[in-house]
């Protein structure tokens, strides 16, 4: 009697094997483009690697990180970045809520206004930075021209010459670009709130402000937390705006950590120290972010 053996299934008939084969090229690309450079830079952060003095290259363990904690320029850049990110987030969230609530109302041309609002966020970062550099220019800037036409100033001002003013203007430029993203998130959250809740509030005699505080704000709070976290992290990643508009000045008052890493690595050629600076900054962002996410999750569960 002849025994008929079942034919083996081709590997492409197995969904799991086929899935692994399909994602293998992408995983290899991620490994080569992201993970390997990441681990290489981490290894570099434990070394003294200075291209201007290659004969002094050595493995120095955590000395780069210890030096960073005593580096006044790095600590100053960290303080400036925290200030920039924090105030940017607070203003963006406040404006985001106000604009989103307005755009959630019915009015003629609402679709056009919504589309127009996205333009600052969709604009490339370099173009946005170049535009604000022109606006703040002391000789032919739009800000000076406008204020002069309105007779608010009698002569053109050098807006970026004073540290506090420069920081405020940089924050406003960042807010102008990043607020539309916050508006989009909040607007999407507003559209998920049932109208019945507002009807019940009106029946109970609640005013518009009371409805906002008692219904709208608690229900969009998870989105506000996510938007705030993302904008805070993106504040730490801001580079083009600072580099083009102020270059970190005046007196390093707007020199963010990204700009300090760039200057250390590609101008001073201290690649080991620059890598340590980048990883320490990432760690400083990561730890509060994890704590923030856990706290936000508990609040969402309670709601």
C-alpha positions as CSV (number, residue, x, y, z in Angstrom):
1,X,0.0,0.0,0.0
2,X,1.4,3.4,-1.0
3,X,1.6,6.0,1.7
4,X,0.8,9.5,0.6
5,X,2.7,12.0,2.6
6,X,1.2,15.5,3.0
7,X,2.9,18.1,1.0
8,X,4.8,20.7,3.0
9,X,3.3,24.2,3.0
10,X,5.3,26.9,1.3
11,X,6.6,29.4,3.7
12,X,4.5,32.1,2.0
13,X,1.4,30.3,3.1
14,X,2.2,30.9,6.8
15,X,1.0,34.4,7.7
16,X,3.5,34.9,10.5
17,X,6.5,33.9,8.3
18,X,5.2,36.0,5.5
19,X,4.8,39.0,7.8
20,X,8.3,38.6,9.1
21,X,9.7,38.4,5.6
22,X,7.8,41.5,4.5
23,X,9.0,43.7,7.4
24,X,12.5,42.3,7.4
25,X,13.8,45.0,4.9
26,X,12.3,47.8,7.0
27,X,13.8,46.3,10.2
28,X,17.2,46.1,8.6
29,X,17.0,49.7,7.4
30,X,16.0,50.8,10.9
31,X,18.9,48.8,12.4
32,X,21.4,50.4,10.0
33,X,20.1,53.9,10.0
34,X,18.8,54.4,13.6
35,X,20.0,51.7,16.1
36,X,23.6,51.3,15.0
37,X,24.3,55.0,15.0
38,X,22.5,55.4,18.3
39,X,24.6,52.7,20.0
40,X,27.8,54.1,18.4
41,X,27.1,57.5,19.7
42,X,26.4,56.1,23.2
43,X,29.8,54.3,23.1
44,X,31.3,57.6,21.9
45,X,29.9,59.4,24.9
46,X,32.2,57.4,27.2
47,X,35.3,58.5,25.3
48,X,37.4,61.6,24.9
49,X,37.1,61.9,21.1
50,X,38.4,65.3,20.0
51,X,39.2,65.6,16.2
52,X,41.4,68.6,16.9
53,X,43.5,66.5,19.3
54,X,43.2,62.9,18.1
55,X,46.3,61.8,20.0
56,X,44.5,62.3,23.3
57,X,41.6,60.0,22.4
58,X,40.8,57.6,25.3
59,X,38.0,55.7,27.0
60,X,37.2,57.8,30.1
61,X,34.0,56.1,31.4
62,X,31.6,58.8,32.9
63,X,34.0,61.7,33.0
64,X,32.1,63.5,30.1
65,X,28.9,63.3,32.1
66,X,30.5,64.5,35.3
67,X,32.0,67.4,33.4
68,X,28.7,68.3,32.0
69,X,27.1,68.7,35.4
70,X,29.8,71.4,36.1
71,X,29.7,73.0,32.7
72,X,28.2,76.5,33.1
73,X,27.4,76.9,29.4
74,X,25.6,73.6,29.2
75,X,23.7,74.3,32.4
76,X,22.8,77.7,31.1
77,X,21.5,76.2,27.8
78,X,19.5,73.7,29.8
79,X,17.9,76.5,31.9
80,X,17.1,78.5,28.7
81,X,15.6,75.4,27.1
82,X,13.4,74.7,30.1
83,X,12.2,78.3,30.1
84,X,11.6,78.3,26.4
85,X,9.7,75.0,26.4
86,X,7.6,75.7,29.5
87,X,6.3,79.1,28.5
88,X,5.8,77.9,24.9
89,X,3.6,75.1,26.1
90,X,1.6,77.2,28.5
91,X,0.8,79.8,25.8
92,X,0.1,77.1,23.1
93,X,-2.3,75.3,25.4
94,X,-4.2,78.5,26.3
95,X,-4.4,79.7,22.8
96,X,-5.1,76.2,21.5
97,X,-8.2,75.8,23.8
98,X,-9.5,79.3,22.9
99,X,-9.1,78.8,19.1
100,X,-10.4,75.3,19.1
101,X,-13.5,76.2,21.1
102,X,-14.1,79.1,18.6
103,X,-13.6,76.9,15.6
104,X,-16.0,74.3,17.0
105,X,-18.8,76.8,16.7
106,X,-21.0,77.1,13.6
107,X,-20.2,80.2,11.5
108,X,-19.8,81.0,7.8
109,X,-16.4,80.2,6.4
110,X,-15.5,77.9,9.2
111,X,-13.9,75.3,6.9
112,X,-11.8,78.0,5.2
113,X,-10.6,79.3,8.6
114,X,-9.7,75.8,9.8
115,X,-7.6,75.2,6.7
116,X,-5.9,78.6,7.0
117,X,-5.0,77.9,10.6
118,X,-3.0,74.8,9.7
119,X,-0.6,76.8,7.4
120,X,1.9,77.9,10.1
121,X,2.3,74.4,11.3
122,X,2.6,73.0,7.8
123,X,5.3,75.6,6.9
124,X,8.9,74.1,6.9
125,X,10.9,75.0,10.0
126,X,13.6,76.7,8.0
127,X,11.1,78.9,6.1
128,X,9.4,79.8,9.3
129,X,12.7,80.8,10.9
130,X,13.7,82.9,7.9
131,X,10.4,84.7,8.0
132,X,10.7,85.6,11.7
133,X,14.3,86.7,11.2
134,X,13.0,89.1,8.6
135,X,10.1,90.3,10.8
136,X,12.5,91.0,13.7
137,X,15.2,92.6,11.6
138,X,16.4,95.9,13.0
139,X,16.9,97.7,9.6
140,X,14.0,96.6,7.4
141,X,11.9,94.2,9.6
142,X,8.1,94.1,9.4
143,X,7.7,94.5,13.1
144,X,9.5,97.8,13.1
145,X,7.7,99.0,10.0
146,X,4.3,98.1,11.5
147,X,4.9,99.7,14.9
148,X,6.3,102.8,13.2
149,X,3.3,103.2,11.0
150,X,1.0,102.9,14.0
151,X,3.2,105.6,15.8
152,X,4.0,103.2,18.6
153,X,7.7,103.7,18.2
154,X,9.5,106.7,16.8
155,X,12.6,104.9,15.5
156,X,13.5,101.3,14.6
157,X,14.4,99.1,17.5
158,X,17.0,96.3,17.7
159,X,14.6,93.7,19.1
160,X,17.1,90.9,19.5
161,X,19.8,92.8,21.4
162,X,18.4,92.3,24.9
163,X,18.3,88.8,26.4
164,X,14.8,89.0,27.9
165,X,13.2,90.5,24.8
166,X,15.0,88.0,22.6
167,X,13.7,85.1,24.6
168,X,10.1,86.5,24.5
169,X,10.2,87.0,20.7
170,X,11.6,83.5,20.1
171,X,8.9,82.0,22.2
172,X,6.2,84.0,20.3
173,X,7.7,82.8,17.0
174,X,7.6,79.2,18.2
175,X,4.0,79.6,19.5
176,X,2.9,80.9,16.1
177,X,4.2,77.8,14.4
178,X,3.2,75.1,17.0
179,X,-0.2,76.2,18.2
180,X,-2.1,74.9,15.2
181,X,-1.1,71.3,16.1
182,X,-2.5,71.8,19.6
183,X,-5.7,73.3,18.1
184,X,-6.1,70.2,15.8
185,X,-5.9,67.8,18.7
186,X,-8.2,69.8,21.0
187,X,-10.7,70.4,18.1
188,X,-10.9,66.6,17.5
189,X,-11.5,66.1,21.2
190,X,-14.3,68.7,21.3
191,X,-16.1,67.0,18.5
192,X,-16.3,63.8,20.5
193,X,-18.2,65.4,23.3
194,X,-22.0,64.5,23.1
195,X,-24.2,67.6,22.7
196,X,-26.6,65.9,25.3
197,X,-24.2,66.9,28.1
198,X,-24.4,70.5,27.2
199,X,-28.2,70.3,26.9
200,X,-28.4,68.7,30.4
201,X,-26.2,71.5,31.7
202,X,-28.4,74.2,30.2
203,X,-31.5,72.5,31.7
204,X,-29.8,72.7,35.1
205,X,-29.2,76.4,34.6
206,X,-25.4,76.2,33.9
207,X,-23.9,79.2,32.1
208,X,-21.5,78.8,29.1
209,X,-18.5,79.3,31.4
210,X,-19.8,76.7,33.9
211,X,-20.4,74.2,31.1
212,X,-16.8,74.8,29.9
213,X,-15.3,74.2,33.4
214,X,-17.6,71.3,34.3
215,X,-18.0,69.5,31.0
216,X,-15.5,70.6,28.3
217,X,-12.3,71.0,30.3
218,X,-12.5,67.6,32.1
219,X,-13.3,65.7,28.9
220,X,-10.5,67.3,26.9
221,X,-7.9,67.1,29.8
222,X,-6.3,63.9,28.5
223,X,-5.7,65.5,25.1
224,X,-4.3,68.6,26.8
225,X,-1.9,66.5,28.7
226,X,-0.7,64.7,25.6
227,X,-0.4,67.9,23.6
228,X,1.5,69.5,26.5
229,X,4.0,66.7,26.7
230,X,4.6,66.6,23.0
231,X,5.1,70.3,22.7
232,X,7.5,70.3,25.7
233,X,9.6,67.6,24.1
234,X,9.5,69.4,20.7
235,X,10.6,72.6,22.5
236,X,13.8,70.7,23.5
237,X,14.3,69.7,19.9
238,X,13.9,73.3,18.5
239,X,17.0,74.1,16.4
240,X,16.3,75.9,13.2
241,X,14.4,78.8,14.8
242,X,17.2,79.6,17.3
243,X,20.0,79.0,14.9
244,X,18.7,81.3,12.2
245,X,17.0,84.0,14.2
246,X,19.3,84.6,17.1
247,X,22.2,82.1,16.8
248,X,21.9,81.6,20.5
249,X,22.5,85.2,21.4
250,X,22.5,87.7,22.8
251,X,25.1,86.6,25.5
252,X,23.9,82.9,25.0
253,X,20.5,83.8,26.5
254,X,18.7,81.9,23.8
255,X,21.3,79.1,23.3
256,X,19.2,75.9,23.7
257,X,20.7,72.5,24.4
258,X,20.4,71.5,20.7
259,X,22.5,74.5,19.6
260,X,25.0,73.8,22.4
261,X,25.3,70.1,21.2
262,X,25.8,71.3,17.6
263,X,28.5,73.9,18.6
264,X,30.3,71.4,20.8
265,X,30.3,68.6,18.2
266,X,30.7,70.3,14.8
267,X,32.5,73.6,15.7
268,X,34.7,72.5,18.6
269,X,35.0,69.0,17.2
270,X,34.5,67.4,20.6
271,X,32.5,64.5,19.5
272,X,32.6,62.5,22.7
273,X,31.6,65.4,24.8
274,X,28.8,66.4,22.4
275,X,27.5,62.8,22.4
276,X,27.4,62.8,26.2
277,X,25.6,66.1,26.1
278,X,22.9,64.8,23.8
279,X,22.3,61.6,25.9
280,X,22.2,63.5,29.2
281,X,19.7,65.9,27.7
282,X,17.6,63.0,26.4
283,X,17.7,61.4,29.9
284,X,16.7,64.7,31.5
285,X,13.6,64.8,29.2
286,X,12.8,61.1,29.5
287,X,12.6,60.7,33.3
288,X,10.0,63.6,33.8
289,X,8.1,62.4,30.7
290,X,7.6,59.0,32.2
291,X,6.5,60.4,35.6
292,X,4.2,62.8,33.7
293,X,2.6,60.0,31.6
294,X,2.0,57.8,34.7
295,X,0.4,60.8,36.5
296,X,-1.7,61.6,33.5
297,X,-2.8,58.0,33.1
298,X,-4.0,57.9,36.7
299,X,-6.0,61.1,36.2
300,X,-7.6,59.8,33.0
301,X,-8.6,56.5,34.8
302,X,-10.1,58.6,37.6
303,X,-12.1,60.7,35.1
